[in-house]
């Protein structure tokens, strides 16, 4: 059992949890993920590591289905059934002689960008971060990034904070205004990462994306997390989660992510029906 030591609501349906996981924290590196199971007979879901220190790891998640909803109901002092990790390959962090490293985080993808940005900065790079959210109340950790980044640029879809628009608008401005960029790393909704890649493609800027495909075991046995990269089938858990964004077949990824929407909805509805019966009794 893995004890919850801290819980925060970062925004509507967005939660931060710190969990005691000494071995995971000891071995974790930027860009890796873990798999969490809330209850004994529960679903196993992958979450990218948002931070790690001493004997704790930090997870940030949004309630989008039954498992994340159940996880959000856990409180400090309670435990989750198990955590497996760190899994996947860590981010390839290098020192660039020329150009800045631009990290793009969208939605809850802001969280896993944090350790990657820290890694690039500690390696001696000039680091710029673009943070995007639908509205101000869904934006988080801006202050954390400002502590060490050379520049932090913020966008909201509705214009409630920062620049109105999308992260791609800011990235496009940087490129067109002559910013020398050595690498772009994007983490967030697949559609966002797809369009980040389309911005950088004409300029041949190295662009890395972190994929969060459907996953079951997380160790390469099931093949559920397969993605197409450069015309070849890759496993997110074994070969990723980071890939060259210009080679990822995002249309296929988006199609696969929609495969179980019906079942996810039915599972939530079934749970809500059971909850209503309990409350009526």
N, C-alpha and C positions, 0 to 999 in steps of 0.2 A: 504493500500500500504506500502511496506517495502523498504526503501531507501538504495541504494548501496553507501557505504562511501569509499570503497577502492577496487581496482581491480589490479591484477598482473597476468602476464603470466609467470607461473613457468617453462614451457617447451612447446614443440610442442603440441598444443591442450589441454594443462593442465592449468587451471585457478584457481586463488584464488579470492574470493570476501568476503568482510565484509559487513554485512547488519544490519541495525538498526532493532532490534527485542527485545525490552526490556523484555517482559514477558518470551520469550524463553530463553534468556541469563540468566535471574534471576534464572530460575528453572533447567537449563541444568546440566547434570552430565556426566562424561566420559562414552563413549560407546553408548549414546543415538543418535537418529537421528531426522530429521524433514522432512516434505514434502513441496516442493516448487512448486508453479504454476506461470509460467512466465507471461502468458496473461490470460485474462478472459475466453477464450474458450480453453485454453491450457491443455496439459497433466500434471498430478500430478506425480512428481518423488521423491523418497526418497534419501536423502543424509545424511551421518553420520556427526555429528557435529565435526568439526576439531579443534575448539577452541571457547571460549566464555569469555567475560569480560564486566562488566558494562552493557551497553544496546545493545551490538553488538554480533553477532555470525559470525564465519568464516566458509565458505564452500570451499572445493577444489573439482573440478570435471574435468573430461575429456570429450571432445566433441565426443560422440559415436553415437549420433542420432539427430533427429530434435530438441527436446526440449533442450538438452544441447548445441546444436549449437546456438539456439535462445538466451539462457541464456548468452552464451559467447559474444554475440553482445551488451549486455547491458553495459552501461558506468556509471562511478561515477556520482551521482546526479540523475540518473534515478531510477526507482523502479521495483520490481517484484510484481505481483498481490497479492499473499498471501503466508504465511509460517505458517505451523501448527506444533507445537511441544512444548517441547521435547516429543518424542514418544519412545516407547520401554523401556525395563528395563536397568538401568545403569550397568556398569561393577561391578562385585563383587570384591572390592579391600580390601585385608586383609594384615596384617603384618605376614610374615613367619619367624619363629624362625631359620630355616635352609634353605639354598639354595637361589639361585637368581631367579628373575623373568626375563624371556626372552621374549621380545616383537618382533614380526616379522612383518614388513610392506613391502608390495609389490606394486609397482606402486602407484596409487592414494590412496591405502590403508595405505600409510605412514602417511597421514594426520590424520585419526581418531586414529592411534596408539599414537599420541602425547599427548592428554589429559589423555589417559589411563596410559601411561608411567609416566607422572607427578604425577598421583594419587598414583601409587604404590611407587614411590620415596618418596612422602610426607608422606606415611604411614610408612616409615622407612625401605623399602626393598633395597637390592642391585639389581640394574636394568641394564640389558644389552639389547641393541637394535640391531637388524639386519635389515638393509634397503636394498631393492633390486629394481633394475630398469633394463629396457632393455639396456639402455645406459646412459652415464653421463648427457646428456641434459634432461633426464627425471627424474633425481634425485633431490630432494629438501629437505630442512629443516634439513640437516645434522648438521648445526651449532646450530640450536635450541636444538636438542637432546644432543649435546655435552655439553651444558650449565649445565645439571643436571644428565645425565646418567653416570653410572660407566664405561661403555664401549659402543662404537658405532662401529659396523662392517658393512662394505659396500660391496655389490656385484653388478656387472653389467653383463648382459648376454654376451655382446660383449667384455668385458674386458677393456672398455674405461676409467674406473675409479674403484678403489678398486680392489677387488678380482674378477677374471673372473669366472663366474659360477652362481649358483642359491643360494637363501637364505637357501635352504635345505642343501647345501654343508657345509655351515658355521655351521648351527645348528647341523648337524651330527658330525662335528669335535668337537664341544663343548661337546656333549654327550659322544663320544668315548674317549675323553681326560680326562674324569672324572669330568667334571663340575657338581657340585651339583645343580640341577635345581628343584625348587619347582613348578613352573608353566610356561607354554608357552602360550602366547596369539598371535594369528595370524590374520591379517586383509589384504585382498588383493584379487586377482583373485581366484575363487573357486578351480581351478586346483592347484594353489600354496598351498592353505590351505589344500587341500586333501593330498598332499605329505608331508607337514609339519607334519600332523597327522600320516602318515606312518613312519616317522623318529622316533617320540616319542612313538608310540604304543608298540614296543617291550620292552621299558624301563618303561612302565606304568607311564609316566610323565603326570601330569594333563595338558590337552591341550584344550584351549578355542578358538573358532573361531567366527568371527562376519559375519553373513550372510546378503547378500543384494539381496534377491530374488525379483521376479516380485511382484509389490505392487500397489494397487489402492487406497484404503481409508486410510490404516494405523492404523485402530482402531479395526480390528477384524471382521468387518461385511461382507467383500466380500470373504475372503478365498483364494484370489489370491496368497498370499505369503506363502502358506503352504509348509512345508518341512517335510521330514521323519527323525525323531531322535529316535534312539533306537527302531525302528519298529513301532513307533507311529507318527501320524500326529500332527505337531505343527505349529503354526502361528508365522512367524518371527516378526510381529509387536507386538503381545501380549505376546508371550512366550520368545522371543528373544530381540534383534537380536543375542545375544551371546548364544552359545550352547557348550556342550561337543563335541569336534571335533571327538573323537573316536566313537561317536554314530551317526554322521550325514551320511546320504546316499548321498554322493557327486555325484554319477552317476545320480541319479534321479534329483538332483538339477541342474546339468549341462544340462540335457535333457530339463527341464522346462525353463531354461534361453534361450534356442534356439527356443522356441515355436513361438515367434513373430518376428524373424529375417527378414522374407520376408516382413511383414507389415511395419517394421521399415525402411527397404530399400526403399519400395514404397513411404512411407510418405516423405522421404528425397528427392527422385527423383521428386515427385510431387511439392514439395516446390521449388526445383531448376528450374524446368520448368517454374513455375510462376514468379520466379525472372528474368529469361531470357526474358520473355515476357515484363515485366515492363521495363527492361533496353533497350529493342528494341524500345519500345514506346517513 
